[in-house]
Amino acid sequence: MSDPRTVLVTGGNRGIGLAIARAFAEAGDKVVVTHRSGEPPEGLDGVRCDVTDSASVDAAFTEAEEKLGGPVEILVANAGITKDGLLMRMSDEDWDEVLDTNLTGTFRCVRRASKGMIRLRRGRIILISSVVGLYGGPGQVNYSSSKAGLVGLARSVTRELGGRGITANVVAPGFIETDMTAALPEDTQKSYKAAIPAGRFATTDEVAGVVRFLASPEAAYVSGAVIPVDGGLGMGH
């Protein structure tokens, strides 16, 4: 068994983020999750963090580093929101809020994490995007733009920090079995599944497995990549 690594998962209190955090914890790594409100998930250490505020991000990392006993070696940037609406009716506020959380918020976390990783001369940065980031989605110009932006972020970080043992990759999940998709009407779920070659939604554990691979020693030479976990929905986008 290798030494436990230090992992921070943003937005790790539910859904995909929680599955990722639990997967690392079950593998024996030291894990902290960030959450905006409420209590951390059972059995996991948590710190409060508002990714739209640089001071909050800095404080959350400092607190996480104390809990972990050292710098963050693996950052999984998962925190994100949606404010869907048709282009012509979308307000500046709905655009700004989604971009500030999903893209700029991720930038703030990556910037803060990179300091410790540069000192360690190793690190894994994994950004959770979406099939919508490259495939597009009606009513989601803000969300899809924010998720597409993560690709440019990861690839630029790869060019800056690739020589220091640090990788940066993007995971782009498709439709996942979460509370959100479970709440969709049966007919809507059927039509979505019909468009997916795999014919089903993914489990959160299937996304977590890909994230764990990207964080593993076996993936040391994978950087700047976009890995779809979408059952073939986006294929090559």
N, C-alpha and C positions, 0 to 999 in steps of 0.2 A: 504493500500500500504506500503510495507516495504521500508526502507531507500535505496536510490540508492547506488549501489555498484560501485567500481572502476574497470574498465575493460581495458586491453591492448590486442589488436589483432595484431599480426605480419603479414605482408603481407596482410593488410586489405583494400587495395585500389582497389581490383577487385575480381571477381569470388566468391568462397566460403568464403574467408576472409571478403569481403565486406558484403555479406549476413549475416554473423555472427555478424559483428560490428553493422549493422543496426538493427538486431533483439534485441540486448541488448539495443541499444539506444531507440528503440520504446517501450521497457519495462520500460523505465525510468532510466536506469543505465547511469553512466558517462563513456564515451568510448573514448579512443584514439587509432588510428591505426598507425602502422609503415609502411613506404613506402620507397623504395630505391631512387626513382627519381620522378620528376613531382610534381603535387599538390595533397593534400589530397582530398578524395572524397567529393562531395558537402554535406554540413550539418554535417560533422564529423571533429573532431580535429585530426590532424596528426603530427607525428614527423618523421624526416628522420632517417633511421637506416640501417646500413650494418651489417647483423648478422654474417658475417665472420670476424668481427673486434670487439674484446672485449671492446675496448675503445669506439667505436661507440655505442655498446649495452648499456654500462653504461651511456653514455651521453643521449641516447634516453630515458632510464628509468627515469633518473633525470628530464629531460624535461617533460616527461609524468606525473610524480608525481606532478610536479608544476601545470600542467593543471588540473589534477584530484583532487588536494587538499589533497593528501595523498598517501600512498603506494598502489601498485597494488594488489587488492584482487583476481582478476580473470585474469589469463594469458591464452590466446589462441594462441598457437604457430603454425602458419599456413604457414609462409614464406617457399617457396621451389622452386626448379628449376629442370628441366630435361635436360639431355644431352644424348639422347638415341644412342645406337650403339651396334653392335654385340660384344660379349665378346672378340673374337680373335683380333678385330680391335680397341677395346676401349683403348684410351691413358690413361696414368697415370693422366694427367691433367683433363680429363673428369671424371675420378673416383674421384679424390681429390676435384674438385670443387663442385660436387653434394654432397659428404659426408660432406664437410666443411660447406655448406649452410644448408642442410636439417637435418643433425644429430648434428654436432658440433655447428652449429648456434642455434639450439634449446636448446642444453645444456647450451650455454652462456646465453640465455634468462631465462631459468629455474633457473640457478644459481643466477642470479641477482634478479629475482623475489622472490626467496625463502627468501632472507634477510628480506624483508618487511613483508612477510607472517609469518615468525617465530616470529617477534616482535608483530604482530597482534594476533598470535595464531589461525589463520584461513587462508584459501586460497583454491583456485581451480586452478589446472594446467591441461589444456586440450590440448593434442598434436594431430595435424591433420596428420594422417598417410595415408594409401591407401590400398585398397584391394590387390594391387600388392605387398605390403610389406609382405604378408603372402601367397598369392596365386602364386606369381611370375609373371614375364612378359618377354617374349623374347625381347632381345635388351635393357633390363632395369636392368642389374645386379647392376649398381651403385644406381639407384633410389630405387629399391626394397630393397637393403641392407640398405640404409639410412632410409627407412620407417620402416623396420623391427626393426632396432636399437632403434626406439622410444619406442617400447614395453618394452625392457630391461631398458631403461631410466625411464619410468613411474613407473615400478614395483620396481625399486631400490629406487626411490624417495618416493614411498609409504611406503617402509620398514623404510626409514630414518625419514620421517616427519609425518607418519600416526598418531602418538600420539600427534601431535600439532594442530589438527583440519584442517590439509591440506590434500587434496586428489589429486591424479594424475591419469588421465585416457587418453586413446587413442581412437579417433574416426577414423574409417577406411572407408572412402567413396569409393564407386565403381565408375561407370561412371555417370557423372553429366552433366546436361545441362549447358554448358558454351560456350563461344566463340570458345574454342578449339574443343569441340566435334561437335559443329554446323558446323565447317569448314571441318569435315570429309566427304568423298564421301558418297552418299546415300547408296550404296551397303555395305560399311564398317559399317555404322551405323546399317543397318539391321542385319548384321551378329553378331555384338556385342549384339544387343537387343535379338537375338535368343538364346544367351547363358545365358541371365538373366531371372530367373524364373518370375520376375515381368513384363518382356516384355517391359520395358521402362527404360530411364535414370532417375535419381533422379533430383529434383529441388534443387537449392542451399538452399532454405528455409527449405527443409527436413533435410539437414545436420545441419543447424543452430538450428533447433528445438531440435535435440539431444544434441548439445553443450549446449544450454540453460538449458536443463534438468540436465546435469551433473554439471552445475554451481549452481543449485537451492538447497534450503535447503532439498528438498525431496531426493536428491542424496548424503546426507552426509555420508552414509555408503557404497557408491560405490567407490572403489579405486583400482587401478592396473588393471582395466578392459579394454578390447578391444571391442568397440561397432561397429559392422559393419553397414554401411548404404549403402547397395549395392544391394538391391532387391533380395537377396538370392544367388548372384553370387559366393561368397567365401565359404559359409556355413561351419563354423567350422574350417576354416584354421586359 
